[in-house]
Amino acid sequence: MLDEKKHMPIAYSCYYTRSREGEQFVPEHVFSYQIAGTLVTTDGTNEYLFREGDFRLSKRNHLVKFTKFPPEHGEFKSLSIYLTQEMLRAVSMEYGITAETHQEGDAILELKPDPLYKSYMDSLYPYQHLTEPGNENLLTLKLKEAILLLLSVNPEVKPILFDFSAPGKIDLEAFMNRNFHFNVELKRFAYLTGRSLATFKRDFEKIFHSSPSRWLQHRRLQEAYYLIKEKGKAPSDVYLDLGFEDLSHFSFAFKKAYGVAPSKVS
C-alpha cells in the first residue's frame, strides 16, 4: 500500500516483472507518460488502460488500484511529474490563474498525444538526478513548464489543476459501497467523504449500524464469497483486490465467517 509514501516531484518507474501494486491514494495531481509496457488502473468504477506512448493526468484526492505489465522480454517504464498544491498555488499567483468551478468526474484523464508532451518528457531524461540538493531552482522551472504545457495543450484541465478546495461532504453510503475494497486507513475514507474522523465514524454507525472496521471486513468477505462461489475465482486472485493484506489473514477471517476455508468453497 502506497498511501502514505512521499513522492519526489519527478519519478521514474521501472519493473522487469508484473507488479501488482494494490491500492494508492493520489494526494496530488500526477502528469504521466507511459514509456514502455502497459498500465491497468481502476478507480472502483472505471478501468483505464495505458500503453506505450500514452499520456495521462491522475487527479488528486482519488483512490486507485493499478497493475504494471512489462512488454515481452522488456521492462515496464513510466515517467511521472507530481504537481503539488504548493507549486500550483505559486503558478496561480504568478499568472493570475484561477478555477471558477469545482471539478468532480473520473479519477484519471486520458490526454491526447501531442509532440509537445513528448518533447517535454524527453527533456527530462538528462535530469534523472534533478531532485538532488542544489537543483531546486531548475526543478521548479521544469515543474512550472509541465503546468503551462498542460494548460496550453489541454486547456480543459485548468479547473482541475487550480481547484484547491478540499473534498465536500458526500453520500457516505454510496461512497463506501463503491470503495469498500480499497485498503486505506479510516482517516482517508473520512477525508474523501468530507468529514472529520469522529464525524465519519458517527455517521457511519447511523447508516450501517456497525463500526467501520467490522462492516468493511464483513462486506469484503461477502464479496469474496460471491466471487469464489459464483464466479469461480481462486482465493489467491481475490484477496488483494478486496483489501486484505495477506492470504493467511484473508483465509482465517473467511473460515471464521463461513465455517469453511475459501479454498474449499464449491
C-alpha positions as CSV (number, residue, x, y, z in Angstrom):
1,M,0.0,0.0,0.0
2,L,1.4,3.4,-1.1
3,D,-1.0,5.5,0.9
4,E,1.5,7.5,3.0
5,K,4.6,7.3,0.8
6,K,6.1,10.6,-0.1
7,H,6.9,11.0,-3.7
8,M,9.7,13.0,-5.4
9,P,8.4,15.6,-7.9
10,I,9.8,13.7,-10.8
11,A,9.8,9.9,-10.7
12,Y,10.8,7.1,-13.0
13,S,9.1,3.7,-12.6
14,C,10.9,0.6,-13.9
15,Y,9.9,-3.1,-13.5
16,Y,11.0,-6.3,-15.2
17,T,8.2,-8.4,-13.9
18,R,4.5,-7.9,-13.4
19,S,3.9,-5.6,-10.5
20,R,0.7,-5.8,-8.6
21,E,0.8,-2.6,-6.6
22,G,-2.5,-2.8,-4.7
23,E,-4.0,0.5,-3.5
24,Q,-2.8,4.0,-3.8
25,F,-4.3,7.3,-2.6
26,V,-3.4,10.0,-5.1
27,P,-2.7,13.1,-2.9
28,E,-1.5,15.4,-5.7
29,H,-2.2,15.6,-9.5
30,V,0.2,13.5,-11.5
31,F,1.2,14.0,-15.1
32,S,2.5,10.7,-16.5
33,Y,4.0,9.3,-19.7
34,Q,3.9,5.6,-20.5
35,I,7.3,4.8,-22.0
36,A,7.1,1.0,-22.2
37,G,4.7,-1.7,-21.1
38,T,1.1,-1.4,-20.1
39,L,-0.6,0.1,-17.0
40,V,-4.0,-1.0,-16.0
41,T,-5.8,1.1,-13.3
42,T,-9.2,1.2,-11.8
43,D,-10.9,3.8,-9.5
44,G,-13.6,1.3,-8.4
45,T,-16.0,2.4,-11.2
46,N,-13.9,2.8,-14.3
47,E,-10.9,0.8,-15.7
48,Y,-8.2,2.6,-17.7
49,L,-5.6,1.0,-20.0
50,F,-2.4,2.9,-20.9
51,R,0.1,1.6,-23.5
52,E,3.4,2.8,-24.7
53,G,3.2,6.5,-25.8
54,D,0.1,7.3,-23.8
55,F,-0.2,10.4,-21.5
56,R,-2.4,10.7,-18.5
57,L,-3.3,13.1,-15.7
58,S,-4.2,11.4,-12.4
59,K,-6.4,13.7,-10.3
60,R,-5.7,14.3,-6.7
61,N,-7.9,13.0,-3.9
62,H,-8.8,9.8,-5.6
63,L,-8.4,6.1,-4.8
64,V,-7.0,3.8,-7.5
65,K,-5.6,0.3,-7.9
66,F,-3.1,-0.4,-10.6
67,T,-1.1,-3.2,-12.1
68,K,2.1,-2.8,-14.2
69,F,2.8,-5.2,-17.1
70,P,6.2,-5.1,-18.7
71,P,6.4,-5.7,-22.5
72,E,7.5,-9.2,-23.6
73,H,11.3,-9.6,-22.9
74,G,11.4,-6.0,-21.8
75,E,11.0,-3.6,-18.9
76,F,8.0,-1.6,-17.8
77,K,8.9,2.2,-17.8
78,S,6.9,5.2,-17.0
79,L,7.7,8.8,-16.0
80,S,5.6,10.9,-13.6
81,I,5.6,14.5,-12.6
82,Y,3.9,15.3,-9.3
83,L,2.2,18.7,-9.4
84,T,1.9,19.7,-5.8
85,Q,-0.7,22.1,-4.4
86,E,2.2,24.4,-3.3
87,M,3.6,24.6,-6.9
88,L,0.1,25.1,-8.4
89,R,-0.7,27.9,-6.0
90,A,2.6,29.6,-6.8
91,V,1.7,29.4,-10.6
92,S,-1.8,30.6,-9.8
93,M,-0.4,33.7,-8.0
94,E,2.3,34.4,-10.7
95,Y,0.0,34.1,-13.7
96,G,-3.3,35.1,-12.1
97,I,-4.9,31.7,-13.0
98,T,-8.0,30.7,-11.0
99,A,-10.7,28.0,-11.3
100,E,-14.3,29.1,-11.3
101,T,-15.9,25.8,-10.7
102,H,-15.3,22.7,-8.6
103,Q,-14.5,19.6,-10.7
104,E,-15.6,16.1,-10.0
105,G,-15.5,13.4,-12.6
106,D,-13.2,10.5,-13.3
107,A,-10.0,9.8,-11.3
108,I,-7.8,9.8,-14.4
109,L,-7.9,11.9,-17.5
110,E,-6.5,10.4,-20.7
111,L,-4.6,13.1,-22.5
112,K,-4.4,13.2,-26.3
113,P,-0.9,12.5,-27.6
114,D,0.9,15.7,-28.6
115,P,4.5,16.3,-29.8
116,L,5.0,19.0,-27.1
117,Y,4.2,16.4,-24.4
118,K,6.8,14.0,-25.9
119,S,9.4,16.7,-26.2
120,Y,8.9,17.7,-22.6
121,M,9.2,14.2,-21.3
122,D,12.3,13.6,-23.4
123,S,13.9,16.7,-22.0
124,L,13.7,15.2,-18.5
125,Y,15.9,12.2,-19.3
126,P,19.2,14.0,-18.8
127,Y,17.9,15.2,-15.4
128,Q,17.4,12.0,-13.6
129,H,19.3,13.4,-10.6
130,L,17.4,16.7,-10.7
131,T,16.0,16.1,-7.2
132,E,19.4,16.1,-5.6
133,P,20.3,19.1,-3.4
134,G,21.4,22.2,-5.4
135,N,19.0,21.7,-8.3
136,E,15.9,23.3,-6.6
137,N,15.6,26.2,-9.0
138,L,16.0,24.1,-12.1
139,L,13.5,21.6,-10.7
140,T,10.9,24.4,-10.1
141,L,11.3,25.6,-13.7
142,K,10.7,22.1,-15.1
143,L,7.6,21.6,-12.9
144,K,6.3,25.0,-13.9
145,E,6.9,24.1,-17.6
146,A,4.8,21.0,-17.1
147,I,1.9,23.0,-15.8
148,L,2.0,25.6,-18.5
149,L,2.3,22.9,-21.1
150,L,-0.8,21.1,-19.8
151,L,-2.8,24.4,-19.9
152,S,-1.6,25.0,-23.5
153,V,-2.3,21.6,-25.0
154,N,-5.3,20.6,-22.8
155,P,-6.9,23.9,-21.5
156,E,-9.8,21.9,-20.1
157,V,-7.5,20.9,-17.2
158,K,-7.5,24.4,-15.8
159,P,-10.4,23.9,-13.4
160,I,-8.9,20.6,-12.3
161,L,-5.4,21.8,-11.6
162,F,-6.5,25.1,-9.9
163,D,-9.3,23.8,-7.8
164,F,-7.7,24.0,-4.3
165,S,-10.9,23.0,-2.4
166,A,-11.0,20.0,0.0
167,P,-13.5,17.2,-0.7
168,G,-17.0,18.2,0.2
169,K,-19.4,16.2,2.3
170,I,-20.9,13.5,0.1
171,D,-23.2,10.5,0.3
172,L,-21.4,8.2,2.7
173,E,-23.4,5.0,2.0
174,A,-22.9,5.3,-1.8
175,F,-19.2,6.1,-1.4
176,M,-18.5,3.1,0.9
177,N,-20.4,0.6,-1.2
178,R,-18.3,1.8,-4.2
179,N,-14.9,1.9,-2.4
180,F,-15.0,-0.8,0.3
181,H,-12.3,-2.8,-1.4
182,F,-9.7,-0.1,-1.1
183,N,-7.3,-0.9,1.8
184,V,-6.7,2.6,3.2
185,E,-7.0,4.0,6.7
186,L,-10.3,5.2,8.1
187,K,-9.0,8.8,8.2
188,R,-8.6,8.6,4.5
189,F,-12.2,7.5,3.9
190,A,-13.3,10.2,6.3
191,Y,-11.3,12.9,4.4
192,L,-12.6,11.8,1.0
193,T,-16.2,12.0,2.2
194,G,-15.7,15.5,3.6
195,R,-15.8,14.5,7.3
196,S,-13.6,14.5,10.3
197,L,-12.7,11.0,11.6
198,A,-15.1,11.4,14.5
199,T,-18.0,12.6,12.3
200,F,-17.2,9.8,9.8
201,K,-17.5,7.1,12.5
202,R,-20.7,8.6,13.9
203,D,-22.4,9.0,10.5
204,F,-21.2,5.5,9.5
205,E,-22.8,3.8,12.5
206,K,-26.0,5.7,11.9
207,I,-26.2,4.4,8.3
208,F,-24.7,0.9,8.6
209,H,-25.5,0.1,12.3
210,S,-22.0,-1.2,12.6
211,S,-18.5,0.1,13.2
212,P,-16.5,0.9,10.0
213,S,-13.9,-1.8,10.7
214,R,-16.5,-4.5,11.3
215,W,-18.6,-3.5,8.3
216,L,-15.6,-3.4,6.0
217,Q,-14.4,-6.9,6.9
218,H,-17.9,-8.3,6.5
219,R,-18.5,-6.5,3.2
220,R,-15.2,-7.7,1.8
221,L,-15.7,-11.3,2.9
222,Q,-19.2,-11.2,1.4
223,E,-17.8,-10.1,-1.9
224,A,-15.1,-12.7,-1.7
225,Y,-17.6,-15.5,-1.1
226,Y,-19.6,-14.4,-4.2
227,L,-16.5,-14.2,-6.4
228,I,-15.2,-17.6,-5.3
229,K,-18.5,-19.5,-5.4
230,E,-20.4,-17.8,-8.2
231,K,-17.6,-16.6,-10.4
232,G,-15.1,-19.4,-9.8
233,K,-12.3,-17.1,-8.7
234,A,-9.3,-18.5,-6.8
235,P,-8.8,-17.1,-3.2
236,S,-5.3,-16.0,-4.3
237,D,-6.8,-13.9,-7.1
238,V,-9.3,-12.0,-4.9
239,Y,-7.8,-11.3,-1.5
240,L,-5.7,-8.3,-2.6
241,D,-8.4,-6.9,-4.8
242,L,-10.7,-6.8,-1.8
243,G,-8.4,-5.0,0.6
244,F,-6.8,-7.9,2.5
245,E,-3.0,-7.5,3.0
246,D,-2.1,-11.2,3.0
247,L,-3.7,-14.5,2.1
248,S,-3.4,-16.1,5.5
249,H,-5.3,-13.3,7.2
250,F,-8.0,-13.5,4.5
251,S,-8.3,-17.3,4.8
252,F,-8.5,-17.1,8.6
253,A,-11.2,-14.4,8.5
254,F,-13.1,-16.2,5.7
255,K,-13.2,-19.5,7.6
256,K,-14.3,-17.8,10.8
257,A,-17.2,-16.1,8.9
258,Y,-18.4,-19.0,6.8
259,G,-17.1,-22.1,8.6
260,V,-15.0,-23.3,5.7
261,A,-11.7,-22.3,4.1
262,P,-12.1,-20.3,0.9
263,S,-10.2,-23.0,-1.0
264,K,-13.0,-25.5,0.0
265,V,-15.9,-23.4,-1.3
266,S,-17.7,-25.2,-4.1
